[in-house]
């Protein structure tokens, strides 16, 4: 469904990358994602939904809420995907033509 070169790029950045499909939606599970400097926790499992969901072109979910230098609107809490609870903040990124790795980076930029 996604170009193999983009999936391979994500695998190179996030070892242990897995594809999860639930209710016809594809997600990329990335274990132990490093959060930007000054964030707590410094590592957290993340789940990329590269397709439209909840009024967003894409979403990045976290296994735990991440505290950063500025407060974020954590408007998705305890969302059940892949038999786990996930959290996401309100953050819209640019054009849907971004590569998968760029989507992750764009979402993480909210934590800086």
C-alpha positions as semicolon CSV with decimal commas, in nm:
position;residue;x (nm);y (nm);z (nm)
1;X;0,000;0,000;0,000
2;X;0,292;0,235;0,071
3;X;0,601;0,260;-0,150
4;X;0,860;0,005;-0,038
5;X;1,141;0,263;-0,044
6;X;0,950;0,472;0,211
7;X;0,883;0,170;0,433
8;X;1,252;0,076;0,409
9;X;1,348;0,432;0,503
10;X;1,130;0,410;0,815
11;X;1,282;0,070;0,900
12;X;1,626;0,229;0,877
13;X;1,526;0,501;1,122
14;X;1,316;0,291;1,360
15;X;1,437;-0,063;1,417
16;X;1,160;-0,302;1,506
17;X;0,914;-0,123;1,275
18;X;0,594;-0,322;1,231
19;X;0,287;-0,273;1,019
20;X;-0,046;-0,300;1,200
21;X;-0,379;-0,314;1,021
22;X;-0,699;-0,254;1,209
23;X;-1,045;-0,192;1,064
24;X;-0,890;-0,144;0,720
25;X;-0,648;0,126;0,842
26;X;-0,270;0,077;0,824
27;X;-0,041;0,195;1,105
28;X;0,334;0,181;1,149
29;X;0,445;0,085;1,501
30;X;0,784;0,231;1,590
31;X;0,929;0,106;1,920
32;X;1,147;0,332;2,134
33;X;1,127;0,653;1,932
34;X;1,369;0,913;2,067
35;X;1,184;1,230;2,159
36;X;1,347;1,573;2,115
37;X;1,593;1,690;2,379
38;X;1,423;1,803;2,699
39;X;1,115;1,582;2,656
40;X;0,997;1,327;2,910
41;X;1,006;1,039;2,846
42;X;1,311;1,047;2,622
43;X;1,197;0,728;2,443
44;X;0,844;0,613;2,370
45;X;0,665;0,375;2,137
46;X;0,489;0,564;1,858
47;X;0,229;0,470;1,603
48;X;0,205;0,652;1,270
49;X;-0,129;0,665;1,093
50;X;-0,026;0,805;0,753
51;X;-0,384;0,832;0,626
52;X;-0,667;1,066;0,717
53;X;-0,814;1,010;1,061
54;X;-1,012;1,222;1,311
55;X;-1,003;1,529;1,085
56;X;-0,624;1,515;1,039
57;X;-0,434;1,420;0,721
58;X;-0,216;1,193;0,939
59;X;-0,162;1,130;1,309
60;X;0,122;1,022;1,532
61;X;0,011;0,838;1,844
62;X;0,227;0,778;2,151
63;X;0,215;0,502;2,413
64;X;0,249;0,776;2,680
65;X;0,190;1,148;2,678
66;X;0,518;1,331;2,621
67;X;0,599;1,643;2,822
68;X;0,797;1,900;2,626
69;X;0,901;2,262;2,661
70;X;0,550;2,384;2,579
71;X;0,206;2,242;2,651
72;X;0,023;2,054;2,378
73;X;-0,344;1,978;2,328
74;X;-0,357;1,603;2,393
75;X;-0,701;1,558;2,239
76;X;-0,683;1,180;2,185
77;X;-0,633;0,978;2,502
78;X;-0,668;0,606;2,552
79;X;-0,741;0,542;2,182
80;X;-0,739;0,164;2,142
81;X;-0,537;0,045;1,840
82;X;-0,365;-0,290;1,809
83;X;-0,472;-0,397;2,158
84;X;-0,292;-0,097;2,318
85;X;-0,395;0,246;2,440
86;X;-0,251;0,545;2,254
87;X;-0,241;0,924;2,293
88;X;-0,207;1,200;2,034
89;X;-0,190;1,577;2,039
90;X;-0,362;1,811;1,800
91;X;-0,109;1,888;1,527
92;X;-0,170;1,928;1,157
93;X;0,116;1,881;0,916
94;X;0,163;1,988;0,556
95;X;0,069;1,822;0,232
96;X;-0,018;1,455;0,226
97;X;0,253;1,410;-0,041
98;X;0,516;1,387;0,237
99;X;0,719;1,070;0,268
100;X;0,645;0,851;0,573
101;X;0,968;0,954;0,750
102;X;0,888;1,321;0,685
103;X;0,543;1,273;0,842
104;X;0,699;1,137;1,161
105;X;0,951;1,422;1,171
106;X;0,679;1,683;1,111
107;X;0,468;1,543;1,393
108;X;0,765;1,526;1,632
109;X;0,845;1,891;1,556
110;X;0,549;1,991;1,776
111;X;0,753;1,872;2,076
112;X;1,038;2,116;2,015
